[in-house]
Amino acid sequence: MKFGILVNEGPFTHQASDSAYLFAKAAIAKGHEVTRVFFYHDAVNNSNKHSAPQSDDRNLVKLWSELGTEHGVDLVVCVAAALRRGITDDLLAEGFNISGLGQLIEVGIEADRLVTFGD
């Protein structure tokens, strides 16, 4: 099955980012394909390479980057939401790219399921 994932909440204020990441990992481990993760609203903060959580905390930016690189998952950050929060191309962690809502529409059409995490 091909999954698209929409994440709407930031990595440190809500469990949605953690849940989305764990869902993506589990789906891939079960042989499914995660074609794209679209980060919207505060979820764009999952892409900020300057994020520096304390050493005993999980680093979701790094985890998402690794997932995208290792499994060919397209990690798309909403351009409008990113710019509102001061995130530009030069602040993106490895594997992330900025694009528009058309990428969300496309994955919704092409995937078998679009799973949403957060409000």
Chimera marker file (.cmm) of the C-alpha trace (Angstrom):
<marker_set name="trace">
<marker id="1" x="0.000" y="0.000" z="0.000" r="1" g="1" b="0" radius="0.5"/>
<marker id="2" x="1.184" y="3.526" z="-0.778" r="1" g="1" b="0" radius="0.5"/>
<marker id="3" x="0.824" y="6.031" z="2.044" r="1" g="1" b="0" radius="0.5"/>
<marker id="4" x="0.996" y="9.800" z="2.069" r="1" g="1" b="0" radius="0.5"/>
<marker id="5" x="1.350" y="11.511" z="5.434" r="1" g="1" b="0" radius="0.5"/>
<marker id="6" x="0.252" y="15.002" z="6.480" r="1" g="1" b="0" radius="0.5"/>
<marker id="7" x="1.792" y="16.389" z="9.683" r="1" g="1" b="0" radius="0.5"/>
<marker id="8" x="0.222" y="19.551" z="11.138" r="1" g="1" b="0" radius="0.5"/>
<marker id="9" x="1.911" y="20.026" z="14.529" r="1" g="1" b="0" radius="0.5"/>
<marker id="10" x="5.399" y="21.005" z="15.643" r="1" g="1" b="0" radius="0.5"/>
<marker id="11" x="7.975" y="18.544" z="16.951" r="1" g="1" b="0" radius="0.5"/>
<marker id="12" x="8.155" y="19.817" z="20.523" r="1" g="1" b="0" radius="0.5"/>
<marker id="13" x="4.623" y="20.970" z="21.329" r="1" g="1" b="0" radius="0.5"/>
<marker id="14" x="2.475" y="18.028" z="20.286" r="1" g="1" b="0" radius="0.5"/>
<marker id="15" x="2.772" y="14.269" z="19.870" r="1" g="1" b="0" radius="0.5"/>
<marker id="16" x="1.616" y="14.361" z="16.230" r="1" g="1" b="0" radius="0.5"/>
<marker id="17" x="5.153" y="14.536" z="14.810" r="1" g="1" b="0" radius="0.5"/>
<marker id="18" x="6.321" y="11.581" z="16.905" r="1" g="1" b="0" radius="0.5"/>
<marker id="19" x="3.242" y="9.557" z="15.964" r="1" g="1" b="0" radius="0.5"/>
<marker id="20" x="3.645" y="10.360" z="12.263" r="1" g="1" b="0" radius="0.5"/>
<marker id="21" x="7.309" y="9.358" z="12.341" r="1" g="1" b="0" radius="0.5"/>
<marker id="22" x="6.591" y="6.082" z="14.147" r="1" g="1" b="0" radius="0.5"/>
<marker id="23" x="3.725" y="5.334" z="11.748" r="1" g="1" b="0" radius="0.5"/>
<marker id="24" x="5.982" y="5.938" z="8.735" r="1" g="1" b="0" radius="0.5"/>
<marker id="25" x="8.709" y="3.691" z="10.158" r="1" g="1" b="0" radius="0.5"/>
<marker id="26" x="6.231" y="0.921" z="10.956" r="1" g="1" b="0" radius="0.5"/>
<marker id="27" x="4.594" y="1.121" z="7.524" r="1" g="1" b="0" radius="0.5"/>
<marker id="28" x="7.966" y="0.863" z="5.784" r="1" g="1" b="0" radius="0.5"/>
<marker id="29" x="9.010" y="-2.017" z="8.050" r="1" g="1" b="0" radius="0.5"/>
<marker id="30" x="5.841" y="-3.884" z="7.033" r="1" g="1" b="0" radius="0.5"/>
<marker id="31" x="6.689" y="-3.472" z="3.341" r="1" g="1" b="0" radius="0.5"/>
<marker id="32" x="4.435" y="-0.525" z="2.552" r="1" g="1" b="0" radius="0.5"/>
<marker id="33" x="5.609" y="2.564" z="0.688" r="1" g="1" b="0" radius="0.5"/>
<marker id="34" x="5.536" y="6.050" z="2.190" r="1" g="1" b="0" radius="0.5"/>
<marker id="35" x="5.769" y="8.275" z="-0.852" r="1" g="1" b="0" radius="0.5"/>
<marker id="36" x="5.614" y="11.708" z="0.734" r="1" g="1" b="0" radius="0.5"/>
<marker id="37" x="5.351" y="13.416" z="4.109" r="1" g="1" b="0" radius="0.5"/>
<marker id="38" x="3.899" y="16.913" z="3.877" r="1" g="1" b="0" radius="0.5"/>
<marker id="39" x="4.696" y="19.252" z="6.793" r="1" g="1" b="0" radius="0.5"/>
<marker id="40" x="2.094" y="21.981" z="7.265" r="1" g="1" b="0" radius="0.5"/>
<marker id="41" x="1.390" y="24.668" z="9.897" r="1" g="1" b="0" radius="0.5"/>
<marker id="42" x="3.789" y="24.336" z="12.872" r="1" g="1" b="0" radius="0.5"/>
<marker id="43" x="4.999" y="20.972" z="11.539" r="1" g="1" b="0" radius="0.5"/>
<marker id="44" x="7.382" y="22.893" z="9.266" r="1" g="1" b="0" radius="0.5"/>
<marker id="45" x="9.579" y="23.167" z="12.368" r="1" g="1" b="0" radius="0.5"/>
<marker id="46" x="10.416" y="19.479" z="11.858" r="1" g="1" b="0" radius="0.5"/>
<marker id="47" x="12.697" y="20.627" z="9.025" r="1" g="1" b="0" radius="0.5"/>
<marker id="48" x="14.818" y="23.240" z="10.810" r="1" g="1" b="0" radius="0.5"/>
<marker id="49" x="18.451" y="22.098" z="10.800" r="1" g="1" b="0" radius="0.5"/>
<marker id="50" x="19.218" y="24.467" z="13.684" r="1" g="1" b="0" radius="0.5"/>
<marker id="51" x="16.913" y="22.577" z="16.017" r="1" g="1" b="0" radius="0.5"/>
<marker id="52" x="18.996" y="21.407" z="18.984" r="1" g="1" b="0" radius="0.5"/>
<marker id="53" x="17.041" y="19.362" z="21.510" r="1" g="1" b="0" radius="0.5"/>
<marker id="54" x="18.837" y="18.353" z="24.703" r="1" g="1" b="0" radius="0.5"/>
<marker id="55" x="21.027" y="15.262" z="24.440" r="1" g="1" b="0" radius="0.5"/>
<marker id="56" x="18.612" y="12.960" z="26.299" r="1" g="1" b="0" radius="0.5"/>
<marker id="57" x="15.651" y="13.876" z="24.060" r="1" g="1" b="0" radius="0.5"/>
<marker id="58" x="14.782" y="12.522" z="20.626" r="1" g="1" b="0" radius="0.5"/>
<marker id="59" x="15.845" y="14.627" z="17.665" r="1" g="1" b="0" radius="0.5"/>
<marker id="60" x="12.899" y="14.482" z="15.277" r="1" g="1" b="0" radius="0.5"/>
<marker id="61" x="14.583" y="16.653" z="12.655" r="1" g="1" b="0" radius="0.5"/>
<marker id="62" x="17.447" y="14.157" z="12.436" r="1" g="1" b="0" radius="0.5"/>
<marker id="63" x="15.081" y="11.167" z="12.525" r="1" g="1" b="0" radius="0.5"/>
<marker id="64" x="12.943" y="12.536" z="9.678" r="1" g="1" b="0" radius="0.5"/>
<marker id="65" x="16.073" y="13.343" z="7.644" r="1" g="1" b="0" radius="0.5"/>
<marker id="66" x="17.385" y="9.810" z="8.087" r="1" g="1" b="0" radius="0.5"/>
<marker id="67" x="14.017" y="8.281" z="7.165" r="1" g="1" b="0" radius="0.5"/>
<marker id="68" x="13.804" y="10.369" z="4.013" r="1" g="1" b="0" radius="0.5"/>
<marker id="69" x="17.354" y="9.601" z="2.955" r="1" g="1" b="0" radius="0.5"/>
<marker id="70" x="17.329" y="5.875" z="3.766" r="1" g="1" b="0" radius="0.5"/>
<marker id="71" x="13.917" y="5.085" z="2.294" r="1" g="1" b="0" radius="0.5"/>
<marker id="72" x="13.487" y="7.665" z="-0.458" r="1" g="1" b="0" radius="0.5"/>
<marker id="73" x="10.595" y="9.411" z="1.277" r="1" g="1" b="0" radius="0.5"/>
<marker id="74" x="9.839" y="12.853" z="-0.159" r="1" g="1" b="0" radius="0.5"/>
<marker id="75" x="9.839" y="15.287" z="2.806" r="1" g="1" b="0" radius="0.5"/>
<marker id="76" x="7.940" y="18.395" z="1.695" r="1" g="1" b="0" radius="0.5"/>
<marker id="77" x="7.633" y="21.572" z="3.738" r="1" g="1" b="0" radius="0.5"/>
<marker id="78" x="4.774" y="23.955" z="2.919" r="1" g="1" b="0" radius="0.5"/>
<marker id="79" x="6.296" y="27.148" z="1.543" r="1" g="1" b="0" radius="0.5"/>
<marker id="80" x="3.685" y="29.531" z="2.997" r="1" g="1" b="0" radius="0.5"/>
<marker id="81" x="3.789" y="27.963" z="6.476" r="1" g="1" b="0" radius="0.5"/>
<marker id="82" x="7.588" y="27.863" z="6.405" r="1" g="1" b="0" radius="0.5"/>
<marker id="83" x="8.036" y="31.495" z="5.401" r="1" g="1" b="0" radius="0.5"/>
<marker id="84" x="5.577" y="32.619" z="8.106" r="1" g="1" b="0" radius="0.5"/>
<marker id="85" x="7.857" y="30.926" z="10.620" r="1" g="1" b="0" radius="0.5"/>
<marker id="86" x="11.127" y="32.191" z="9.160" r="1" g="1" b="0" radius="0.5"/>
<marker id="87" x="12.165" y="28.886" z="7.602" r="1" g="1" b="0" radius="0.5"/>
<marker id="88" x="13.838" y="29.254" z="4.223" r="1" g="1" b="0" radius="0.5"/>
<marker id="89" x="15.770" y="26.847" z="1.979" r="1" g="1" b="0" radius="0.5"/>
<marker id="90" x="19.053" y="27.554" z="3.746" r="1" g="1" b="0" radius="0.5"/>
<marker id="91" x="17.580" y="26.421" z="7.098" r="1" g="1" b="0" radius="0.5"/>
<marker id="92" x="16.301" y="23.055" z="5.866" r="1" g="1" b="0" radius="0.5"/>
<marker id="93" x="17.801" y="19.869" z="7.229" r="1" g="1" b="0" radius="0.5"/>
<marker id="94" x="19.038" y="17.253" z="4.764" r="1" g="1" b="0" radius="0.5"/>
<marker id="95" x="16.283" y="15.546" z="2.793" r="1" g="1" b="0" radius="0.5"/>
<marker id="96" x="13.652" y="18.285" z="3.172" r="1" g="1" b="0" radius="0.5"/>
<marker id="97" x="12.462" y="20.554" z="0.379" r="1" g="1" b="0" radius="0.5"/>
<marker id="98" x="10.072" y="23.491" z="0.250" r="1" g="1" b="0" radius="0.5"/>
<marker id="99" x="7.101" y="23.381" z="-2.081" r="1" g="1" b="0" radius="0.5"/>
<marker id="100" x="3.450" y="24.348" z="-2.302" r="1" g="1" b="0" radius="0.5"/>
<marker id="101" x="0.117" y="22.792" z="-1.450" r="1" g="1" b="0" radius="0.5"/>
<marker id="102" x="0.018" y="21.177" z="-4.888" r="1" g="1" b="0" radius="0.5"/>
<marker id="103" x="2.363" y="18.534" z="-3.474" r="1" g="1" b="0" radius="0.5"/>
<marker id="104" x="-0.206" y="17.722" z="-0.794" r="1" g="1" b="0" radius="0.5"/>
<marker id="105" x="-2.989" y="17.453" z="-3.368" r="1" g="1" b="0" radius="0.5"/>
<marker id="106" x="-0.801" y="15.243" z="-5.554" r="1" g="1" b="0" radius="0.5"/>
<marker id="107" x="0.020" y="12.773" z="-2.782" r="1" g="1" b="0" radius="0.5"/>
<marker id="108" x="-3.653" y="12.697" z="-1.793" r="1" g="1" b="0" radius="0.5"/>
<marker id="109" x="-4.530" y="11.639" z="-5.332" r="1" g="1" b="0" radius="0.5"/>
<marker id="110" x="-1.648" y="9.220" z="-5.926" r="1" g="1" b="0" radius="0.5"/>
<marker id="111" x="-1.454" y="7.444" z="-2.549" r="1" g="1" b="0" radius="0.5"/>
<marker id="112" x="-3.828" y="4.692" z="-1.494" r="1" g="1" b="0" radius="0.5"/>
<marker id="113" x="-4.251" y="6.461" z="1.858" r="1" g="1" b="0" radius="0.5"/>
<marker id="114" x="-3.455" y="9.935" z="3.163" r="1" g="1" b="0" radius="0.5"/>
<marker id="115" x="-2.982" y="9.782" z="6.932" r="1" g="1" b="0" radius="0.5"/>
<marker id="116" x="-3.171" y="13.010" z="8.935" r="1" g="1" b="0" radius="0.5"/>
<marker id="117" x="-1.461" y="13.679" z="12.262" r="1" g="1" b="0" radius="0.5"/>
<marker id="118" x="-2.478" y="16.727" z="14.324" r="1" g="1" b="0" radius="0.5"/>
<marker id="119" x="-5.299" y="19.216" z="13.978" r="1" g="1" b="0" radius="0.5"/>
<link id1="1" id2="2" r="1" g="1" b="0" radius="0.2"/>
<link id1="2" id2="3" r="1" g="1" b="0" radius="0.2"/>
<link id1="3" id2="4" r="1" g="1" b="0" radius="0.2"/>
<link id1="4" id2="5" r="1" g="1" b="0" radius="0.2"/>
<link id1="5" id2="6" r="1" g="1" b="0" radius="0.2"/>
<link id1="6" id2="7" r="1" g="1" b="0" radius="0.2"/>
<link id1="7" id2="8" r="1" g="1" b="0" radius="0.2"/>
<link id1="8" id2="9" r="1" g="1" b="0" radius="0.2"/>
<link id1="9" id2="10" r="1" g="1" b="0" radius="0.2"/>
<link id1="10" id2="11" r="1" g="1" b="0" radius="0.2"/>
<link id1="11" id2="12" r="1" g="1" b="0" radius="0.2"/>
<link id1="12" id2="13" r="1" g="1" b="0" radius="0.2"/>
<link id1="13" id2="14" r="1" g="1" b="0" radius="0.2"/>
<link id1="14" id2="15" r="1" g="1" b="0" radius="0.2"/>
<link id1="15" id2="16" r="1" g="1" b="0" radius="0.2"/>
<link id1="16" id2="17" r="1" g="1" b="0" radius="0.2"/>
<link id1="17" id2="18" r="1" g="1" b="0" radius="0.2"/>
<link id1="18" id2="19" r="1" g="1" b="0" radius="0.2"/>
<link id1="19" id2="20" r="1" g="1" b="0" radius="0.2"/>
<link id1="20" id2="21" r="1" g="1" b="0" radius="0.2"/>
<link id1="21" id2="22" r="1" g="1" b="0" radius="0.2"/>
<link id1="22" id2="23" r="1" g="1" b="0" radius="0.2"/>
<link id1="23" id2="24" r="1" g="1" b="0" radius="0.2"/>
<link id1="24" id2="25" r="1" g="1" b="0" radius="0.2"/>
<link id1="25" id2="26" r="1" g="1" b="0" radius="0.2"/>
<link id1="26" id2="27" r="1" g="1" b="0" radius="0.2"/>
<link id1="27" id2="28" r="1" g="1" b="0" radius="0.2"/>
<link id1="28" id2="29" r="1" g="1" b="0" radius="0.2"/>
<link id1="29" id2="30" r="1" g="1" b="0" radius="0.2"/>
<link id1="30" id2="31" r="1" g="1" b="0" radius="0.2"/>
<link id1="31" id2="32" r="1" g="1" b="0" radius="0.2"/>
<link id1="32" id2="33" r="1" g="1" b="0" radius="0.2"/>
<link id1="33" id2="34" r="1" g="1" b="0" radius="0.2"/>
<link id1="34" id2="35" r="1" g="1" b="0" radius="0.2"/>
<link id1="35" id2="36" r="1" g="1" b="0" radius="0.2"/>
<link id1="36" id2="37" r="1" g="1" b="0" radius="0.2"/>
<link id1="37" id2="38" r="1" g="1" b="0" radius="0.2"/>
<link id1="38" id2="39" r="1" g="1" b="0" radius="0.2"/>
<link id1="39" id2="40" r="1" g="1" b="0" radius="0.2"/>
<link id1="40" id2="41" r="1" g="1" b="0" radius="0.2"/>
<link id1="41" id2="42" r="1" g="1" b="0" radius="0.2"/>
<link id1="42" id2="43" r="1" g="1" b="0" radius="0.2"/>
<link id1="43" id2="44" r="1" g="1" b="0" radius="0.2"/>
<link id1="44" id2="45" r="1" g="1" b="0" radius="0.2"/>
<link id1="45" id2="46" r="1" g="1" b="0" radius="0.2"/>
<link id1="46" id2="47" r="1" g="1" b="0" radius="0.2"/>
<link id1="47" id2="48" r="1" g="1" b="0" radius="0.2"/>
<link id1="48" id2="49" r="1" g="1" b="0" radius="0.2"/>
<link id1="49" id2="50" r="1" g="1" b="0" radius="0.2"/>
<link id1="50" id2="51" r="1" g="1" b="0" radius="0.2"/>
<link id1="51" id2="52" r="1" g="1" b="0" radius="0.2"/>
<link id1="52" id2="53" r="1" g="1" b="0" radius="0.2"/>
<link id1="53" id2="54" r="1" g="1" b="0" radius="0.2"/>
<link id1="54" id2="55" r="1" g="1" b="0" radius="0.2"/>
<link id1="55" id2="56" r="1" g="1" b="0" radius="0.2"/>
<link id1="56" id2="57" r="1" g="1" b="0" radius="0.2"/>
<link id1="57" id2="58" r="1" g="1" b="0" radius="0.2"/>
<link id1="58" id2="59" r="1" g="1" b="0" radius="0.2"/>
<link id1="59" id2="60" r="1" g="1" b="0" radius="0.2"/>
<link id1="60" id2="61" r="1" g="1" b="0" radius="0.2"/>
<link id1="61" id2="62" r="1" g="1" b="0" radius="0.2"/>
<link id1="62" id2="63" r="1" g="1" b="0" radius="0.2"/>
<link id1="63" id2="64" r="1" g="1" b="0" radius="0.2"/>
<link id1="64" id2="65" r="1" g="1" b="0" radius="0.2"/>
<link id1="65" id2="66" r="1" g="1" b="0" radius="0.2"/>
<link id1="66" id2="67" r="1" g="1" b="0" radius="0.2"/>
<link id1="67" id2="68" r="1" g="1" b="0" radius="0.2"/>
<link id1="68" id2="69" r="1" g="1" b="0" radius="0.2"/>
<link id1="69" id2="70" r="1" g="1" b="0" radius="0.2"/>
<link id1="70" id2="71" r="1" g="1" b="0" radius="0.2"/>
<link id1="71" id2="72" r="1" g="1" b="0" radius="0.2"/>
<link id1="72" id2="73" r="1" g="1" b="0" radius="0.2"/>
<link id1="73" id2="74" r="1" g="1" b="0" radius="0.2"/>
<link id1="74" id2="75" r="1" g="1" b="0" radius="0.2"/>
<link id1="75" id2="76" r="1" g="1" b="0" radius="0.2"/>
<link id1="76" id2="77" r="1" g="1" b="0" radius="0.2"/>
<link id1="77" id2="78" r="1" g="1" b="0" radius="0.2"/>
<link id1="78" id2="79" r="1" g="1" b="0" radius="0.2"/>
<link id1="79" id2="80" r="1" g="1" b="0" radius="0.2"/>
<link id1="80" id2="81" r="1" g="1" b="0" radius="0.2"/>
<link id1="81" id2="82" r="1" g="1" b="0" radius="0.2"/>
<link id1="82" id2="83" r="1" g="1" b="0" radius="0.2"/>
<link id1="83" id2="84" r="1" g="1" b="0" radius="0.2"/>
<link id1="84" id2="85" r="1" g="1" b="0" radius="0.2"/>
<link id1="85" id2="86" r="1" g="1" b="0" radius="0.2"/>
<link id1="86" id2="87" r="1" g="1" b="0" radius="0.2"/>
<link id1="87" id2="88" r="1" g="1" b="0" radius="0.2"/>
<link id1="88" id2="89" r="1" g="1" b="0" radius="0.2"/>
<link id1="89" id2="90" r="1" g="1" b="0" radius="0.2"/>
<link id1="90" id2="91" r="1" g="1" b="0" radius="0.2"/>
<link id1="91" id2="92" r="1" g="1" b="0" radius="0.2"/>
<link id1="92" id2="93" r="1" g="1" b="0" radius="0.2"/>
<link id1="93" id2="94" r="1" g="1" b="0" radius="0.2"/>
<link id1="94" id2="95" r="1" g="1" b="0" radius="0.2"/>
<link id1="95" id2="96" r="1" g="1" b="0" radius="0.2"/>
<link id1="96" id2="97" r="1" g="1" b="0" radius="0.2"/>
<link id1="97" id2="98" r="1" g="1" b="0" radius="0.2"/>
<link id1="98" id2="99" r="1" g="1" b="0" radius="0.2"/>
<link id1="99" id2="100" r="1" g="1" b="0" radius="0.2"/>
<link id1="100" id2="101" r="1" g="1" b="0" radius="0.2"/>
<link id1="101" id2="102" r="1" g="1" b="0" radius="0.2"/>
<link id1="102" id2="103" r="1" g="1" b="0" radius="0.2"/>
<link id1="103" id2="104" r="1" g="1" b="0" radius="0.2"/>
<link id1="104" id2="105" r="1" g="1" b="0" radius="0.2"/>
<link id1="105" id2="106" r="1" g="1" b="0" radius="0.2"/>
<link id1="106" id2="107" r="1" g="1" b="0" radius="0.2"/>
<link id1="107" id2="108" r="1" g="1" b="0" radius="0.2"/>
<link id1="108" id2="109" r="1" g="1" b="0" radius="0.2"/>
<link id1="109" id2="110" r="1" g="1" b="0" radius="0.2"/>
<link id1="110" id2="111" r="1" g="1" b="0" radius="0.2"/>
<link id1="111" id2="112" r="1" g="1" b="0" radius="0.2"/>
<link id1="112" id2="113" r="1" g="1" b="0" radius="0.2"/>
<link id1="113" id2="114" r="1" g="1" b="0" radius="0.2"/>
<link id1="114" id2="115" r="1" g="1" b="0" radius="0.2"/>
<link id1="115" id2="116" r="1" g="1" b="0" radius="0.2"/>
<link id1="116" id2="117" r="1" g="1" b="0" radius="0.2"/>
<link id1="117" id2="118" r="1" g="1" b="0" radius="0.2"/>
<link id1="118" id2="119" r="1" g="1" b="0" radius="0.2"/>
</marker_set>
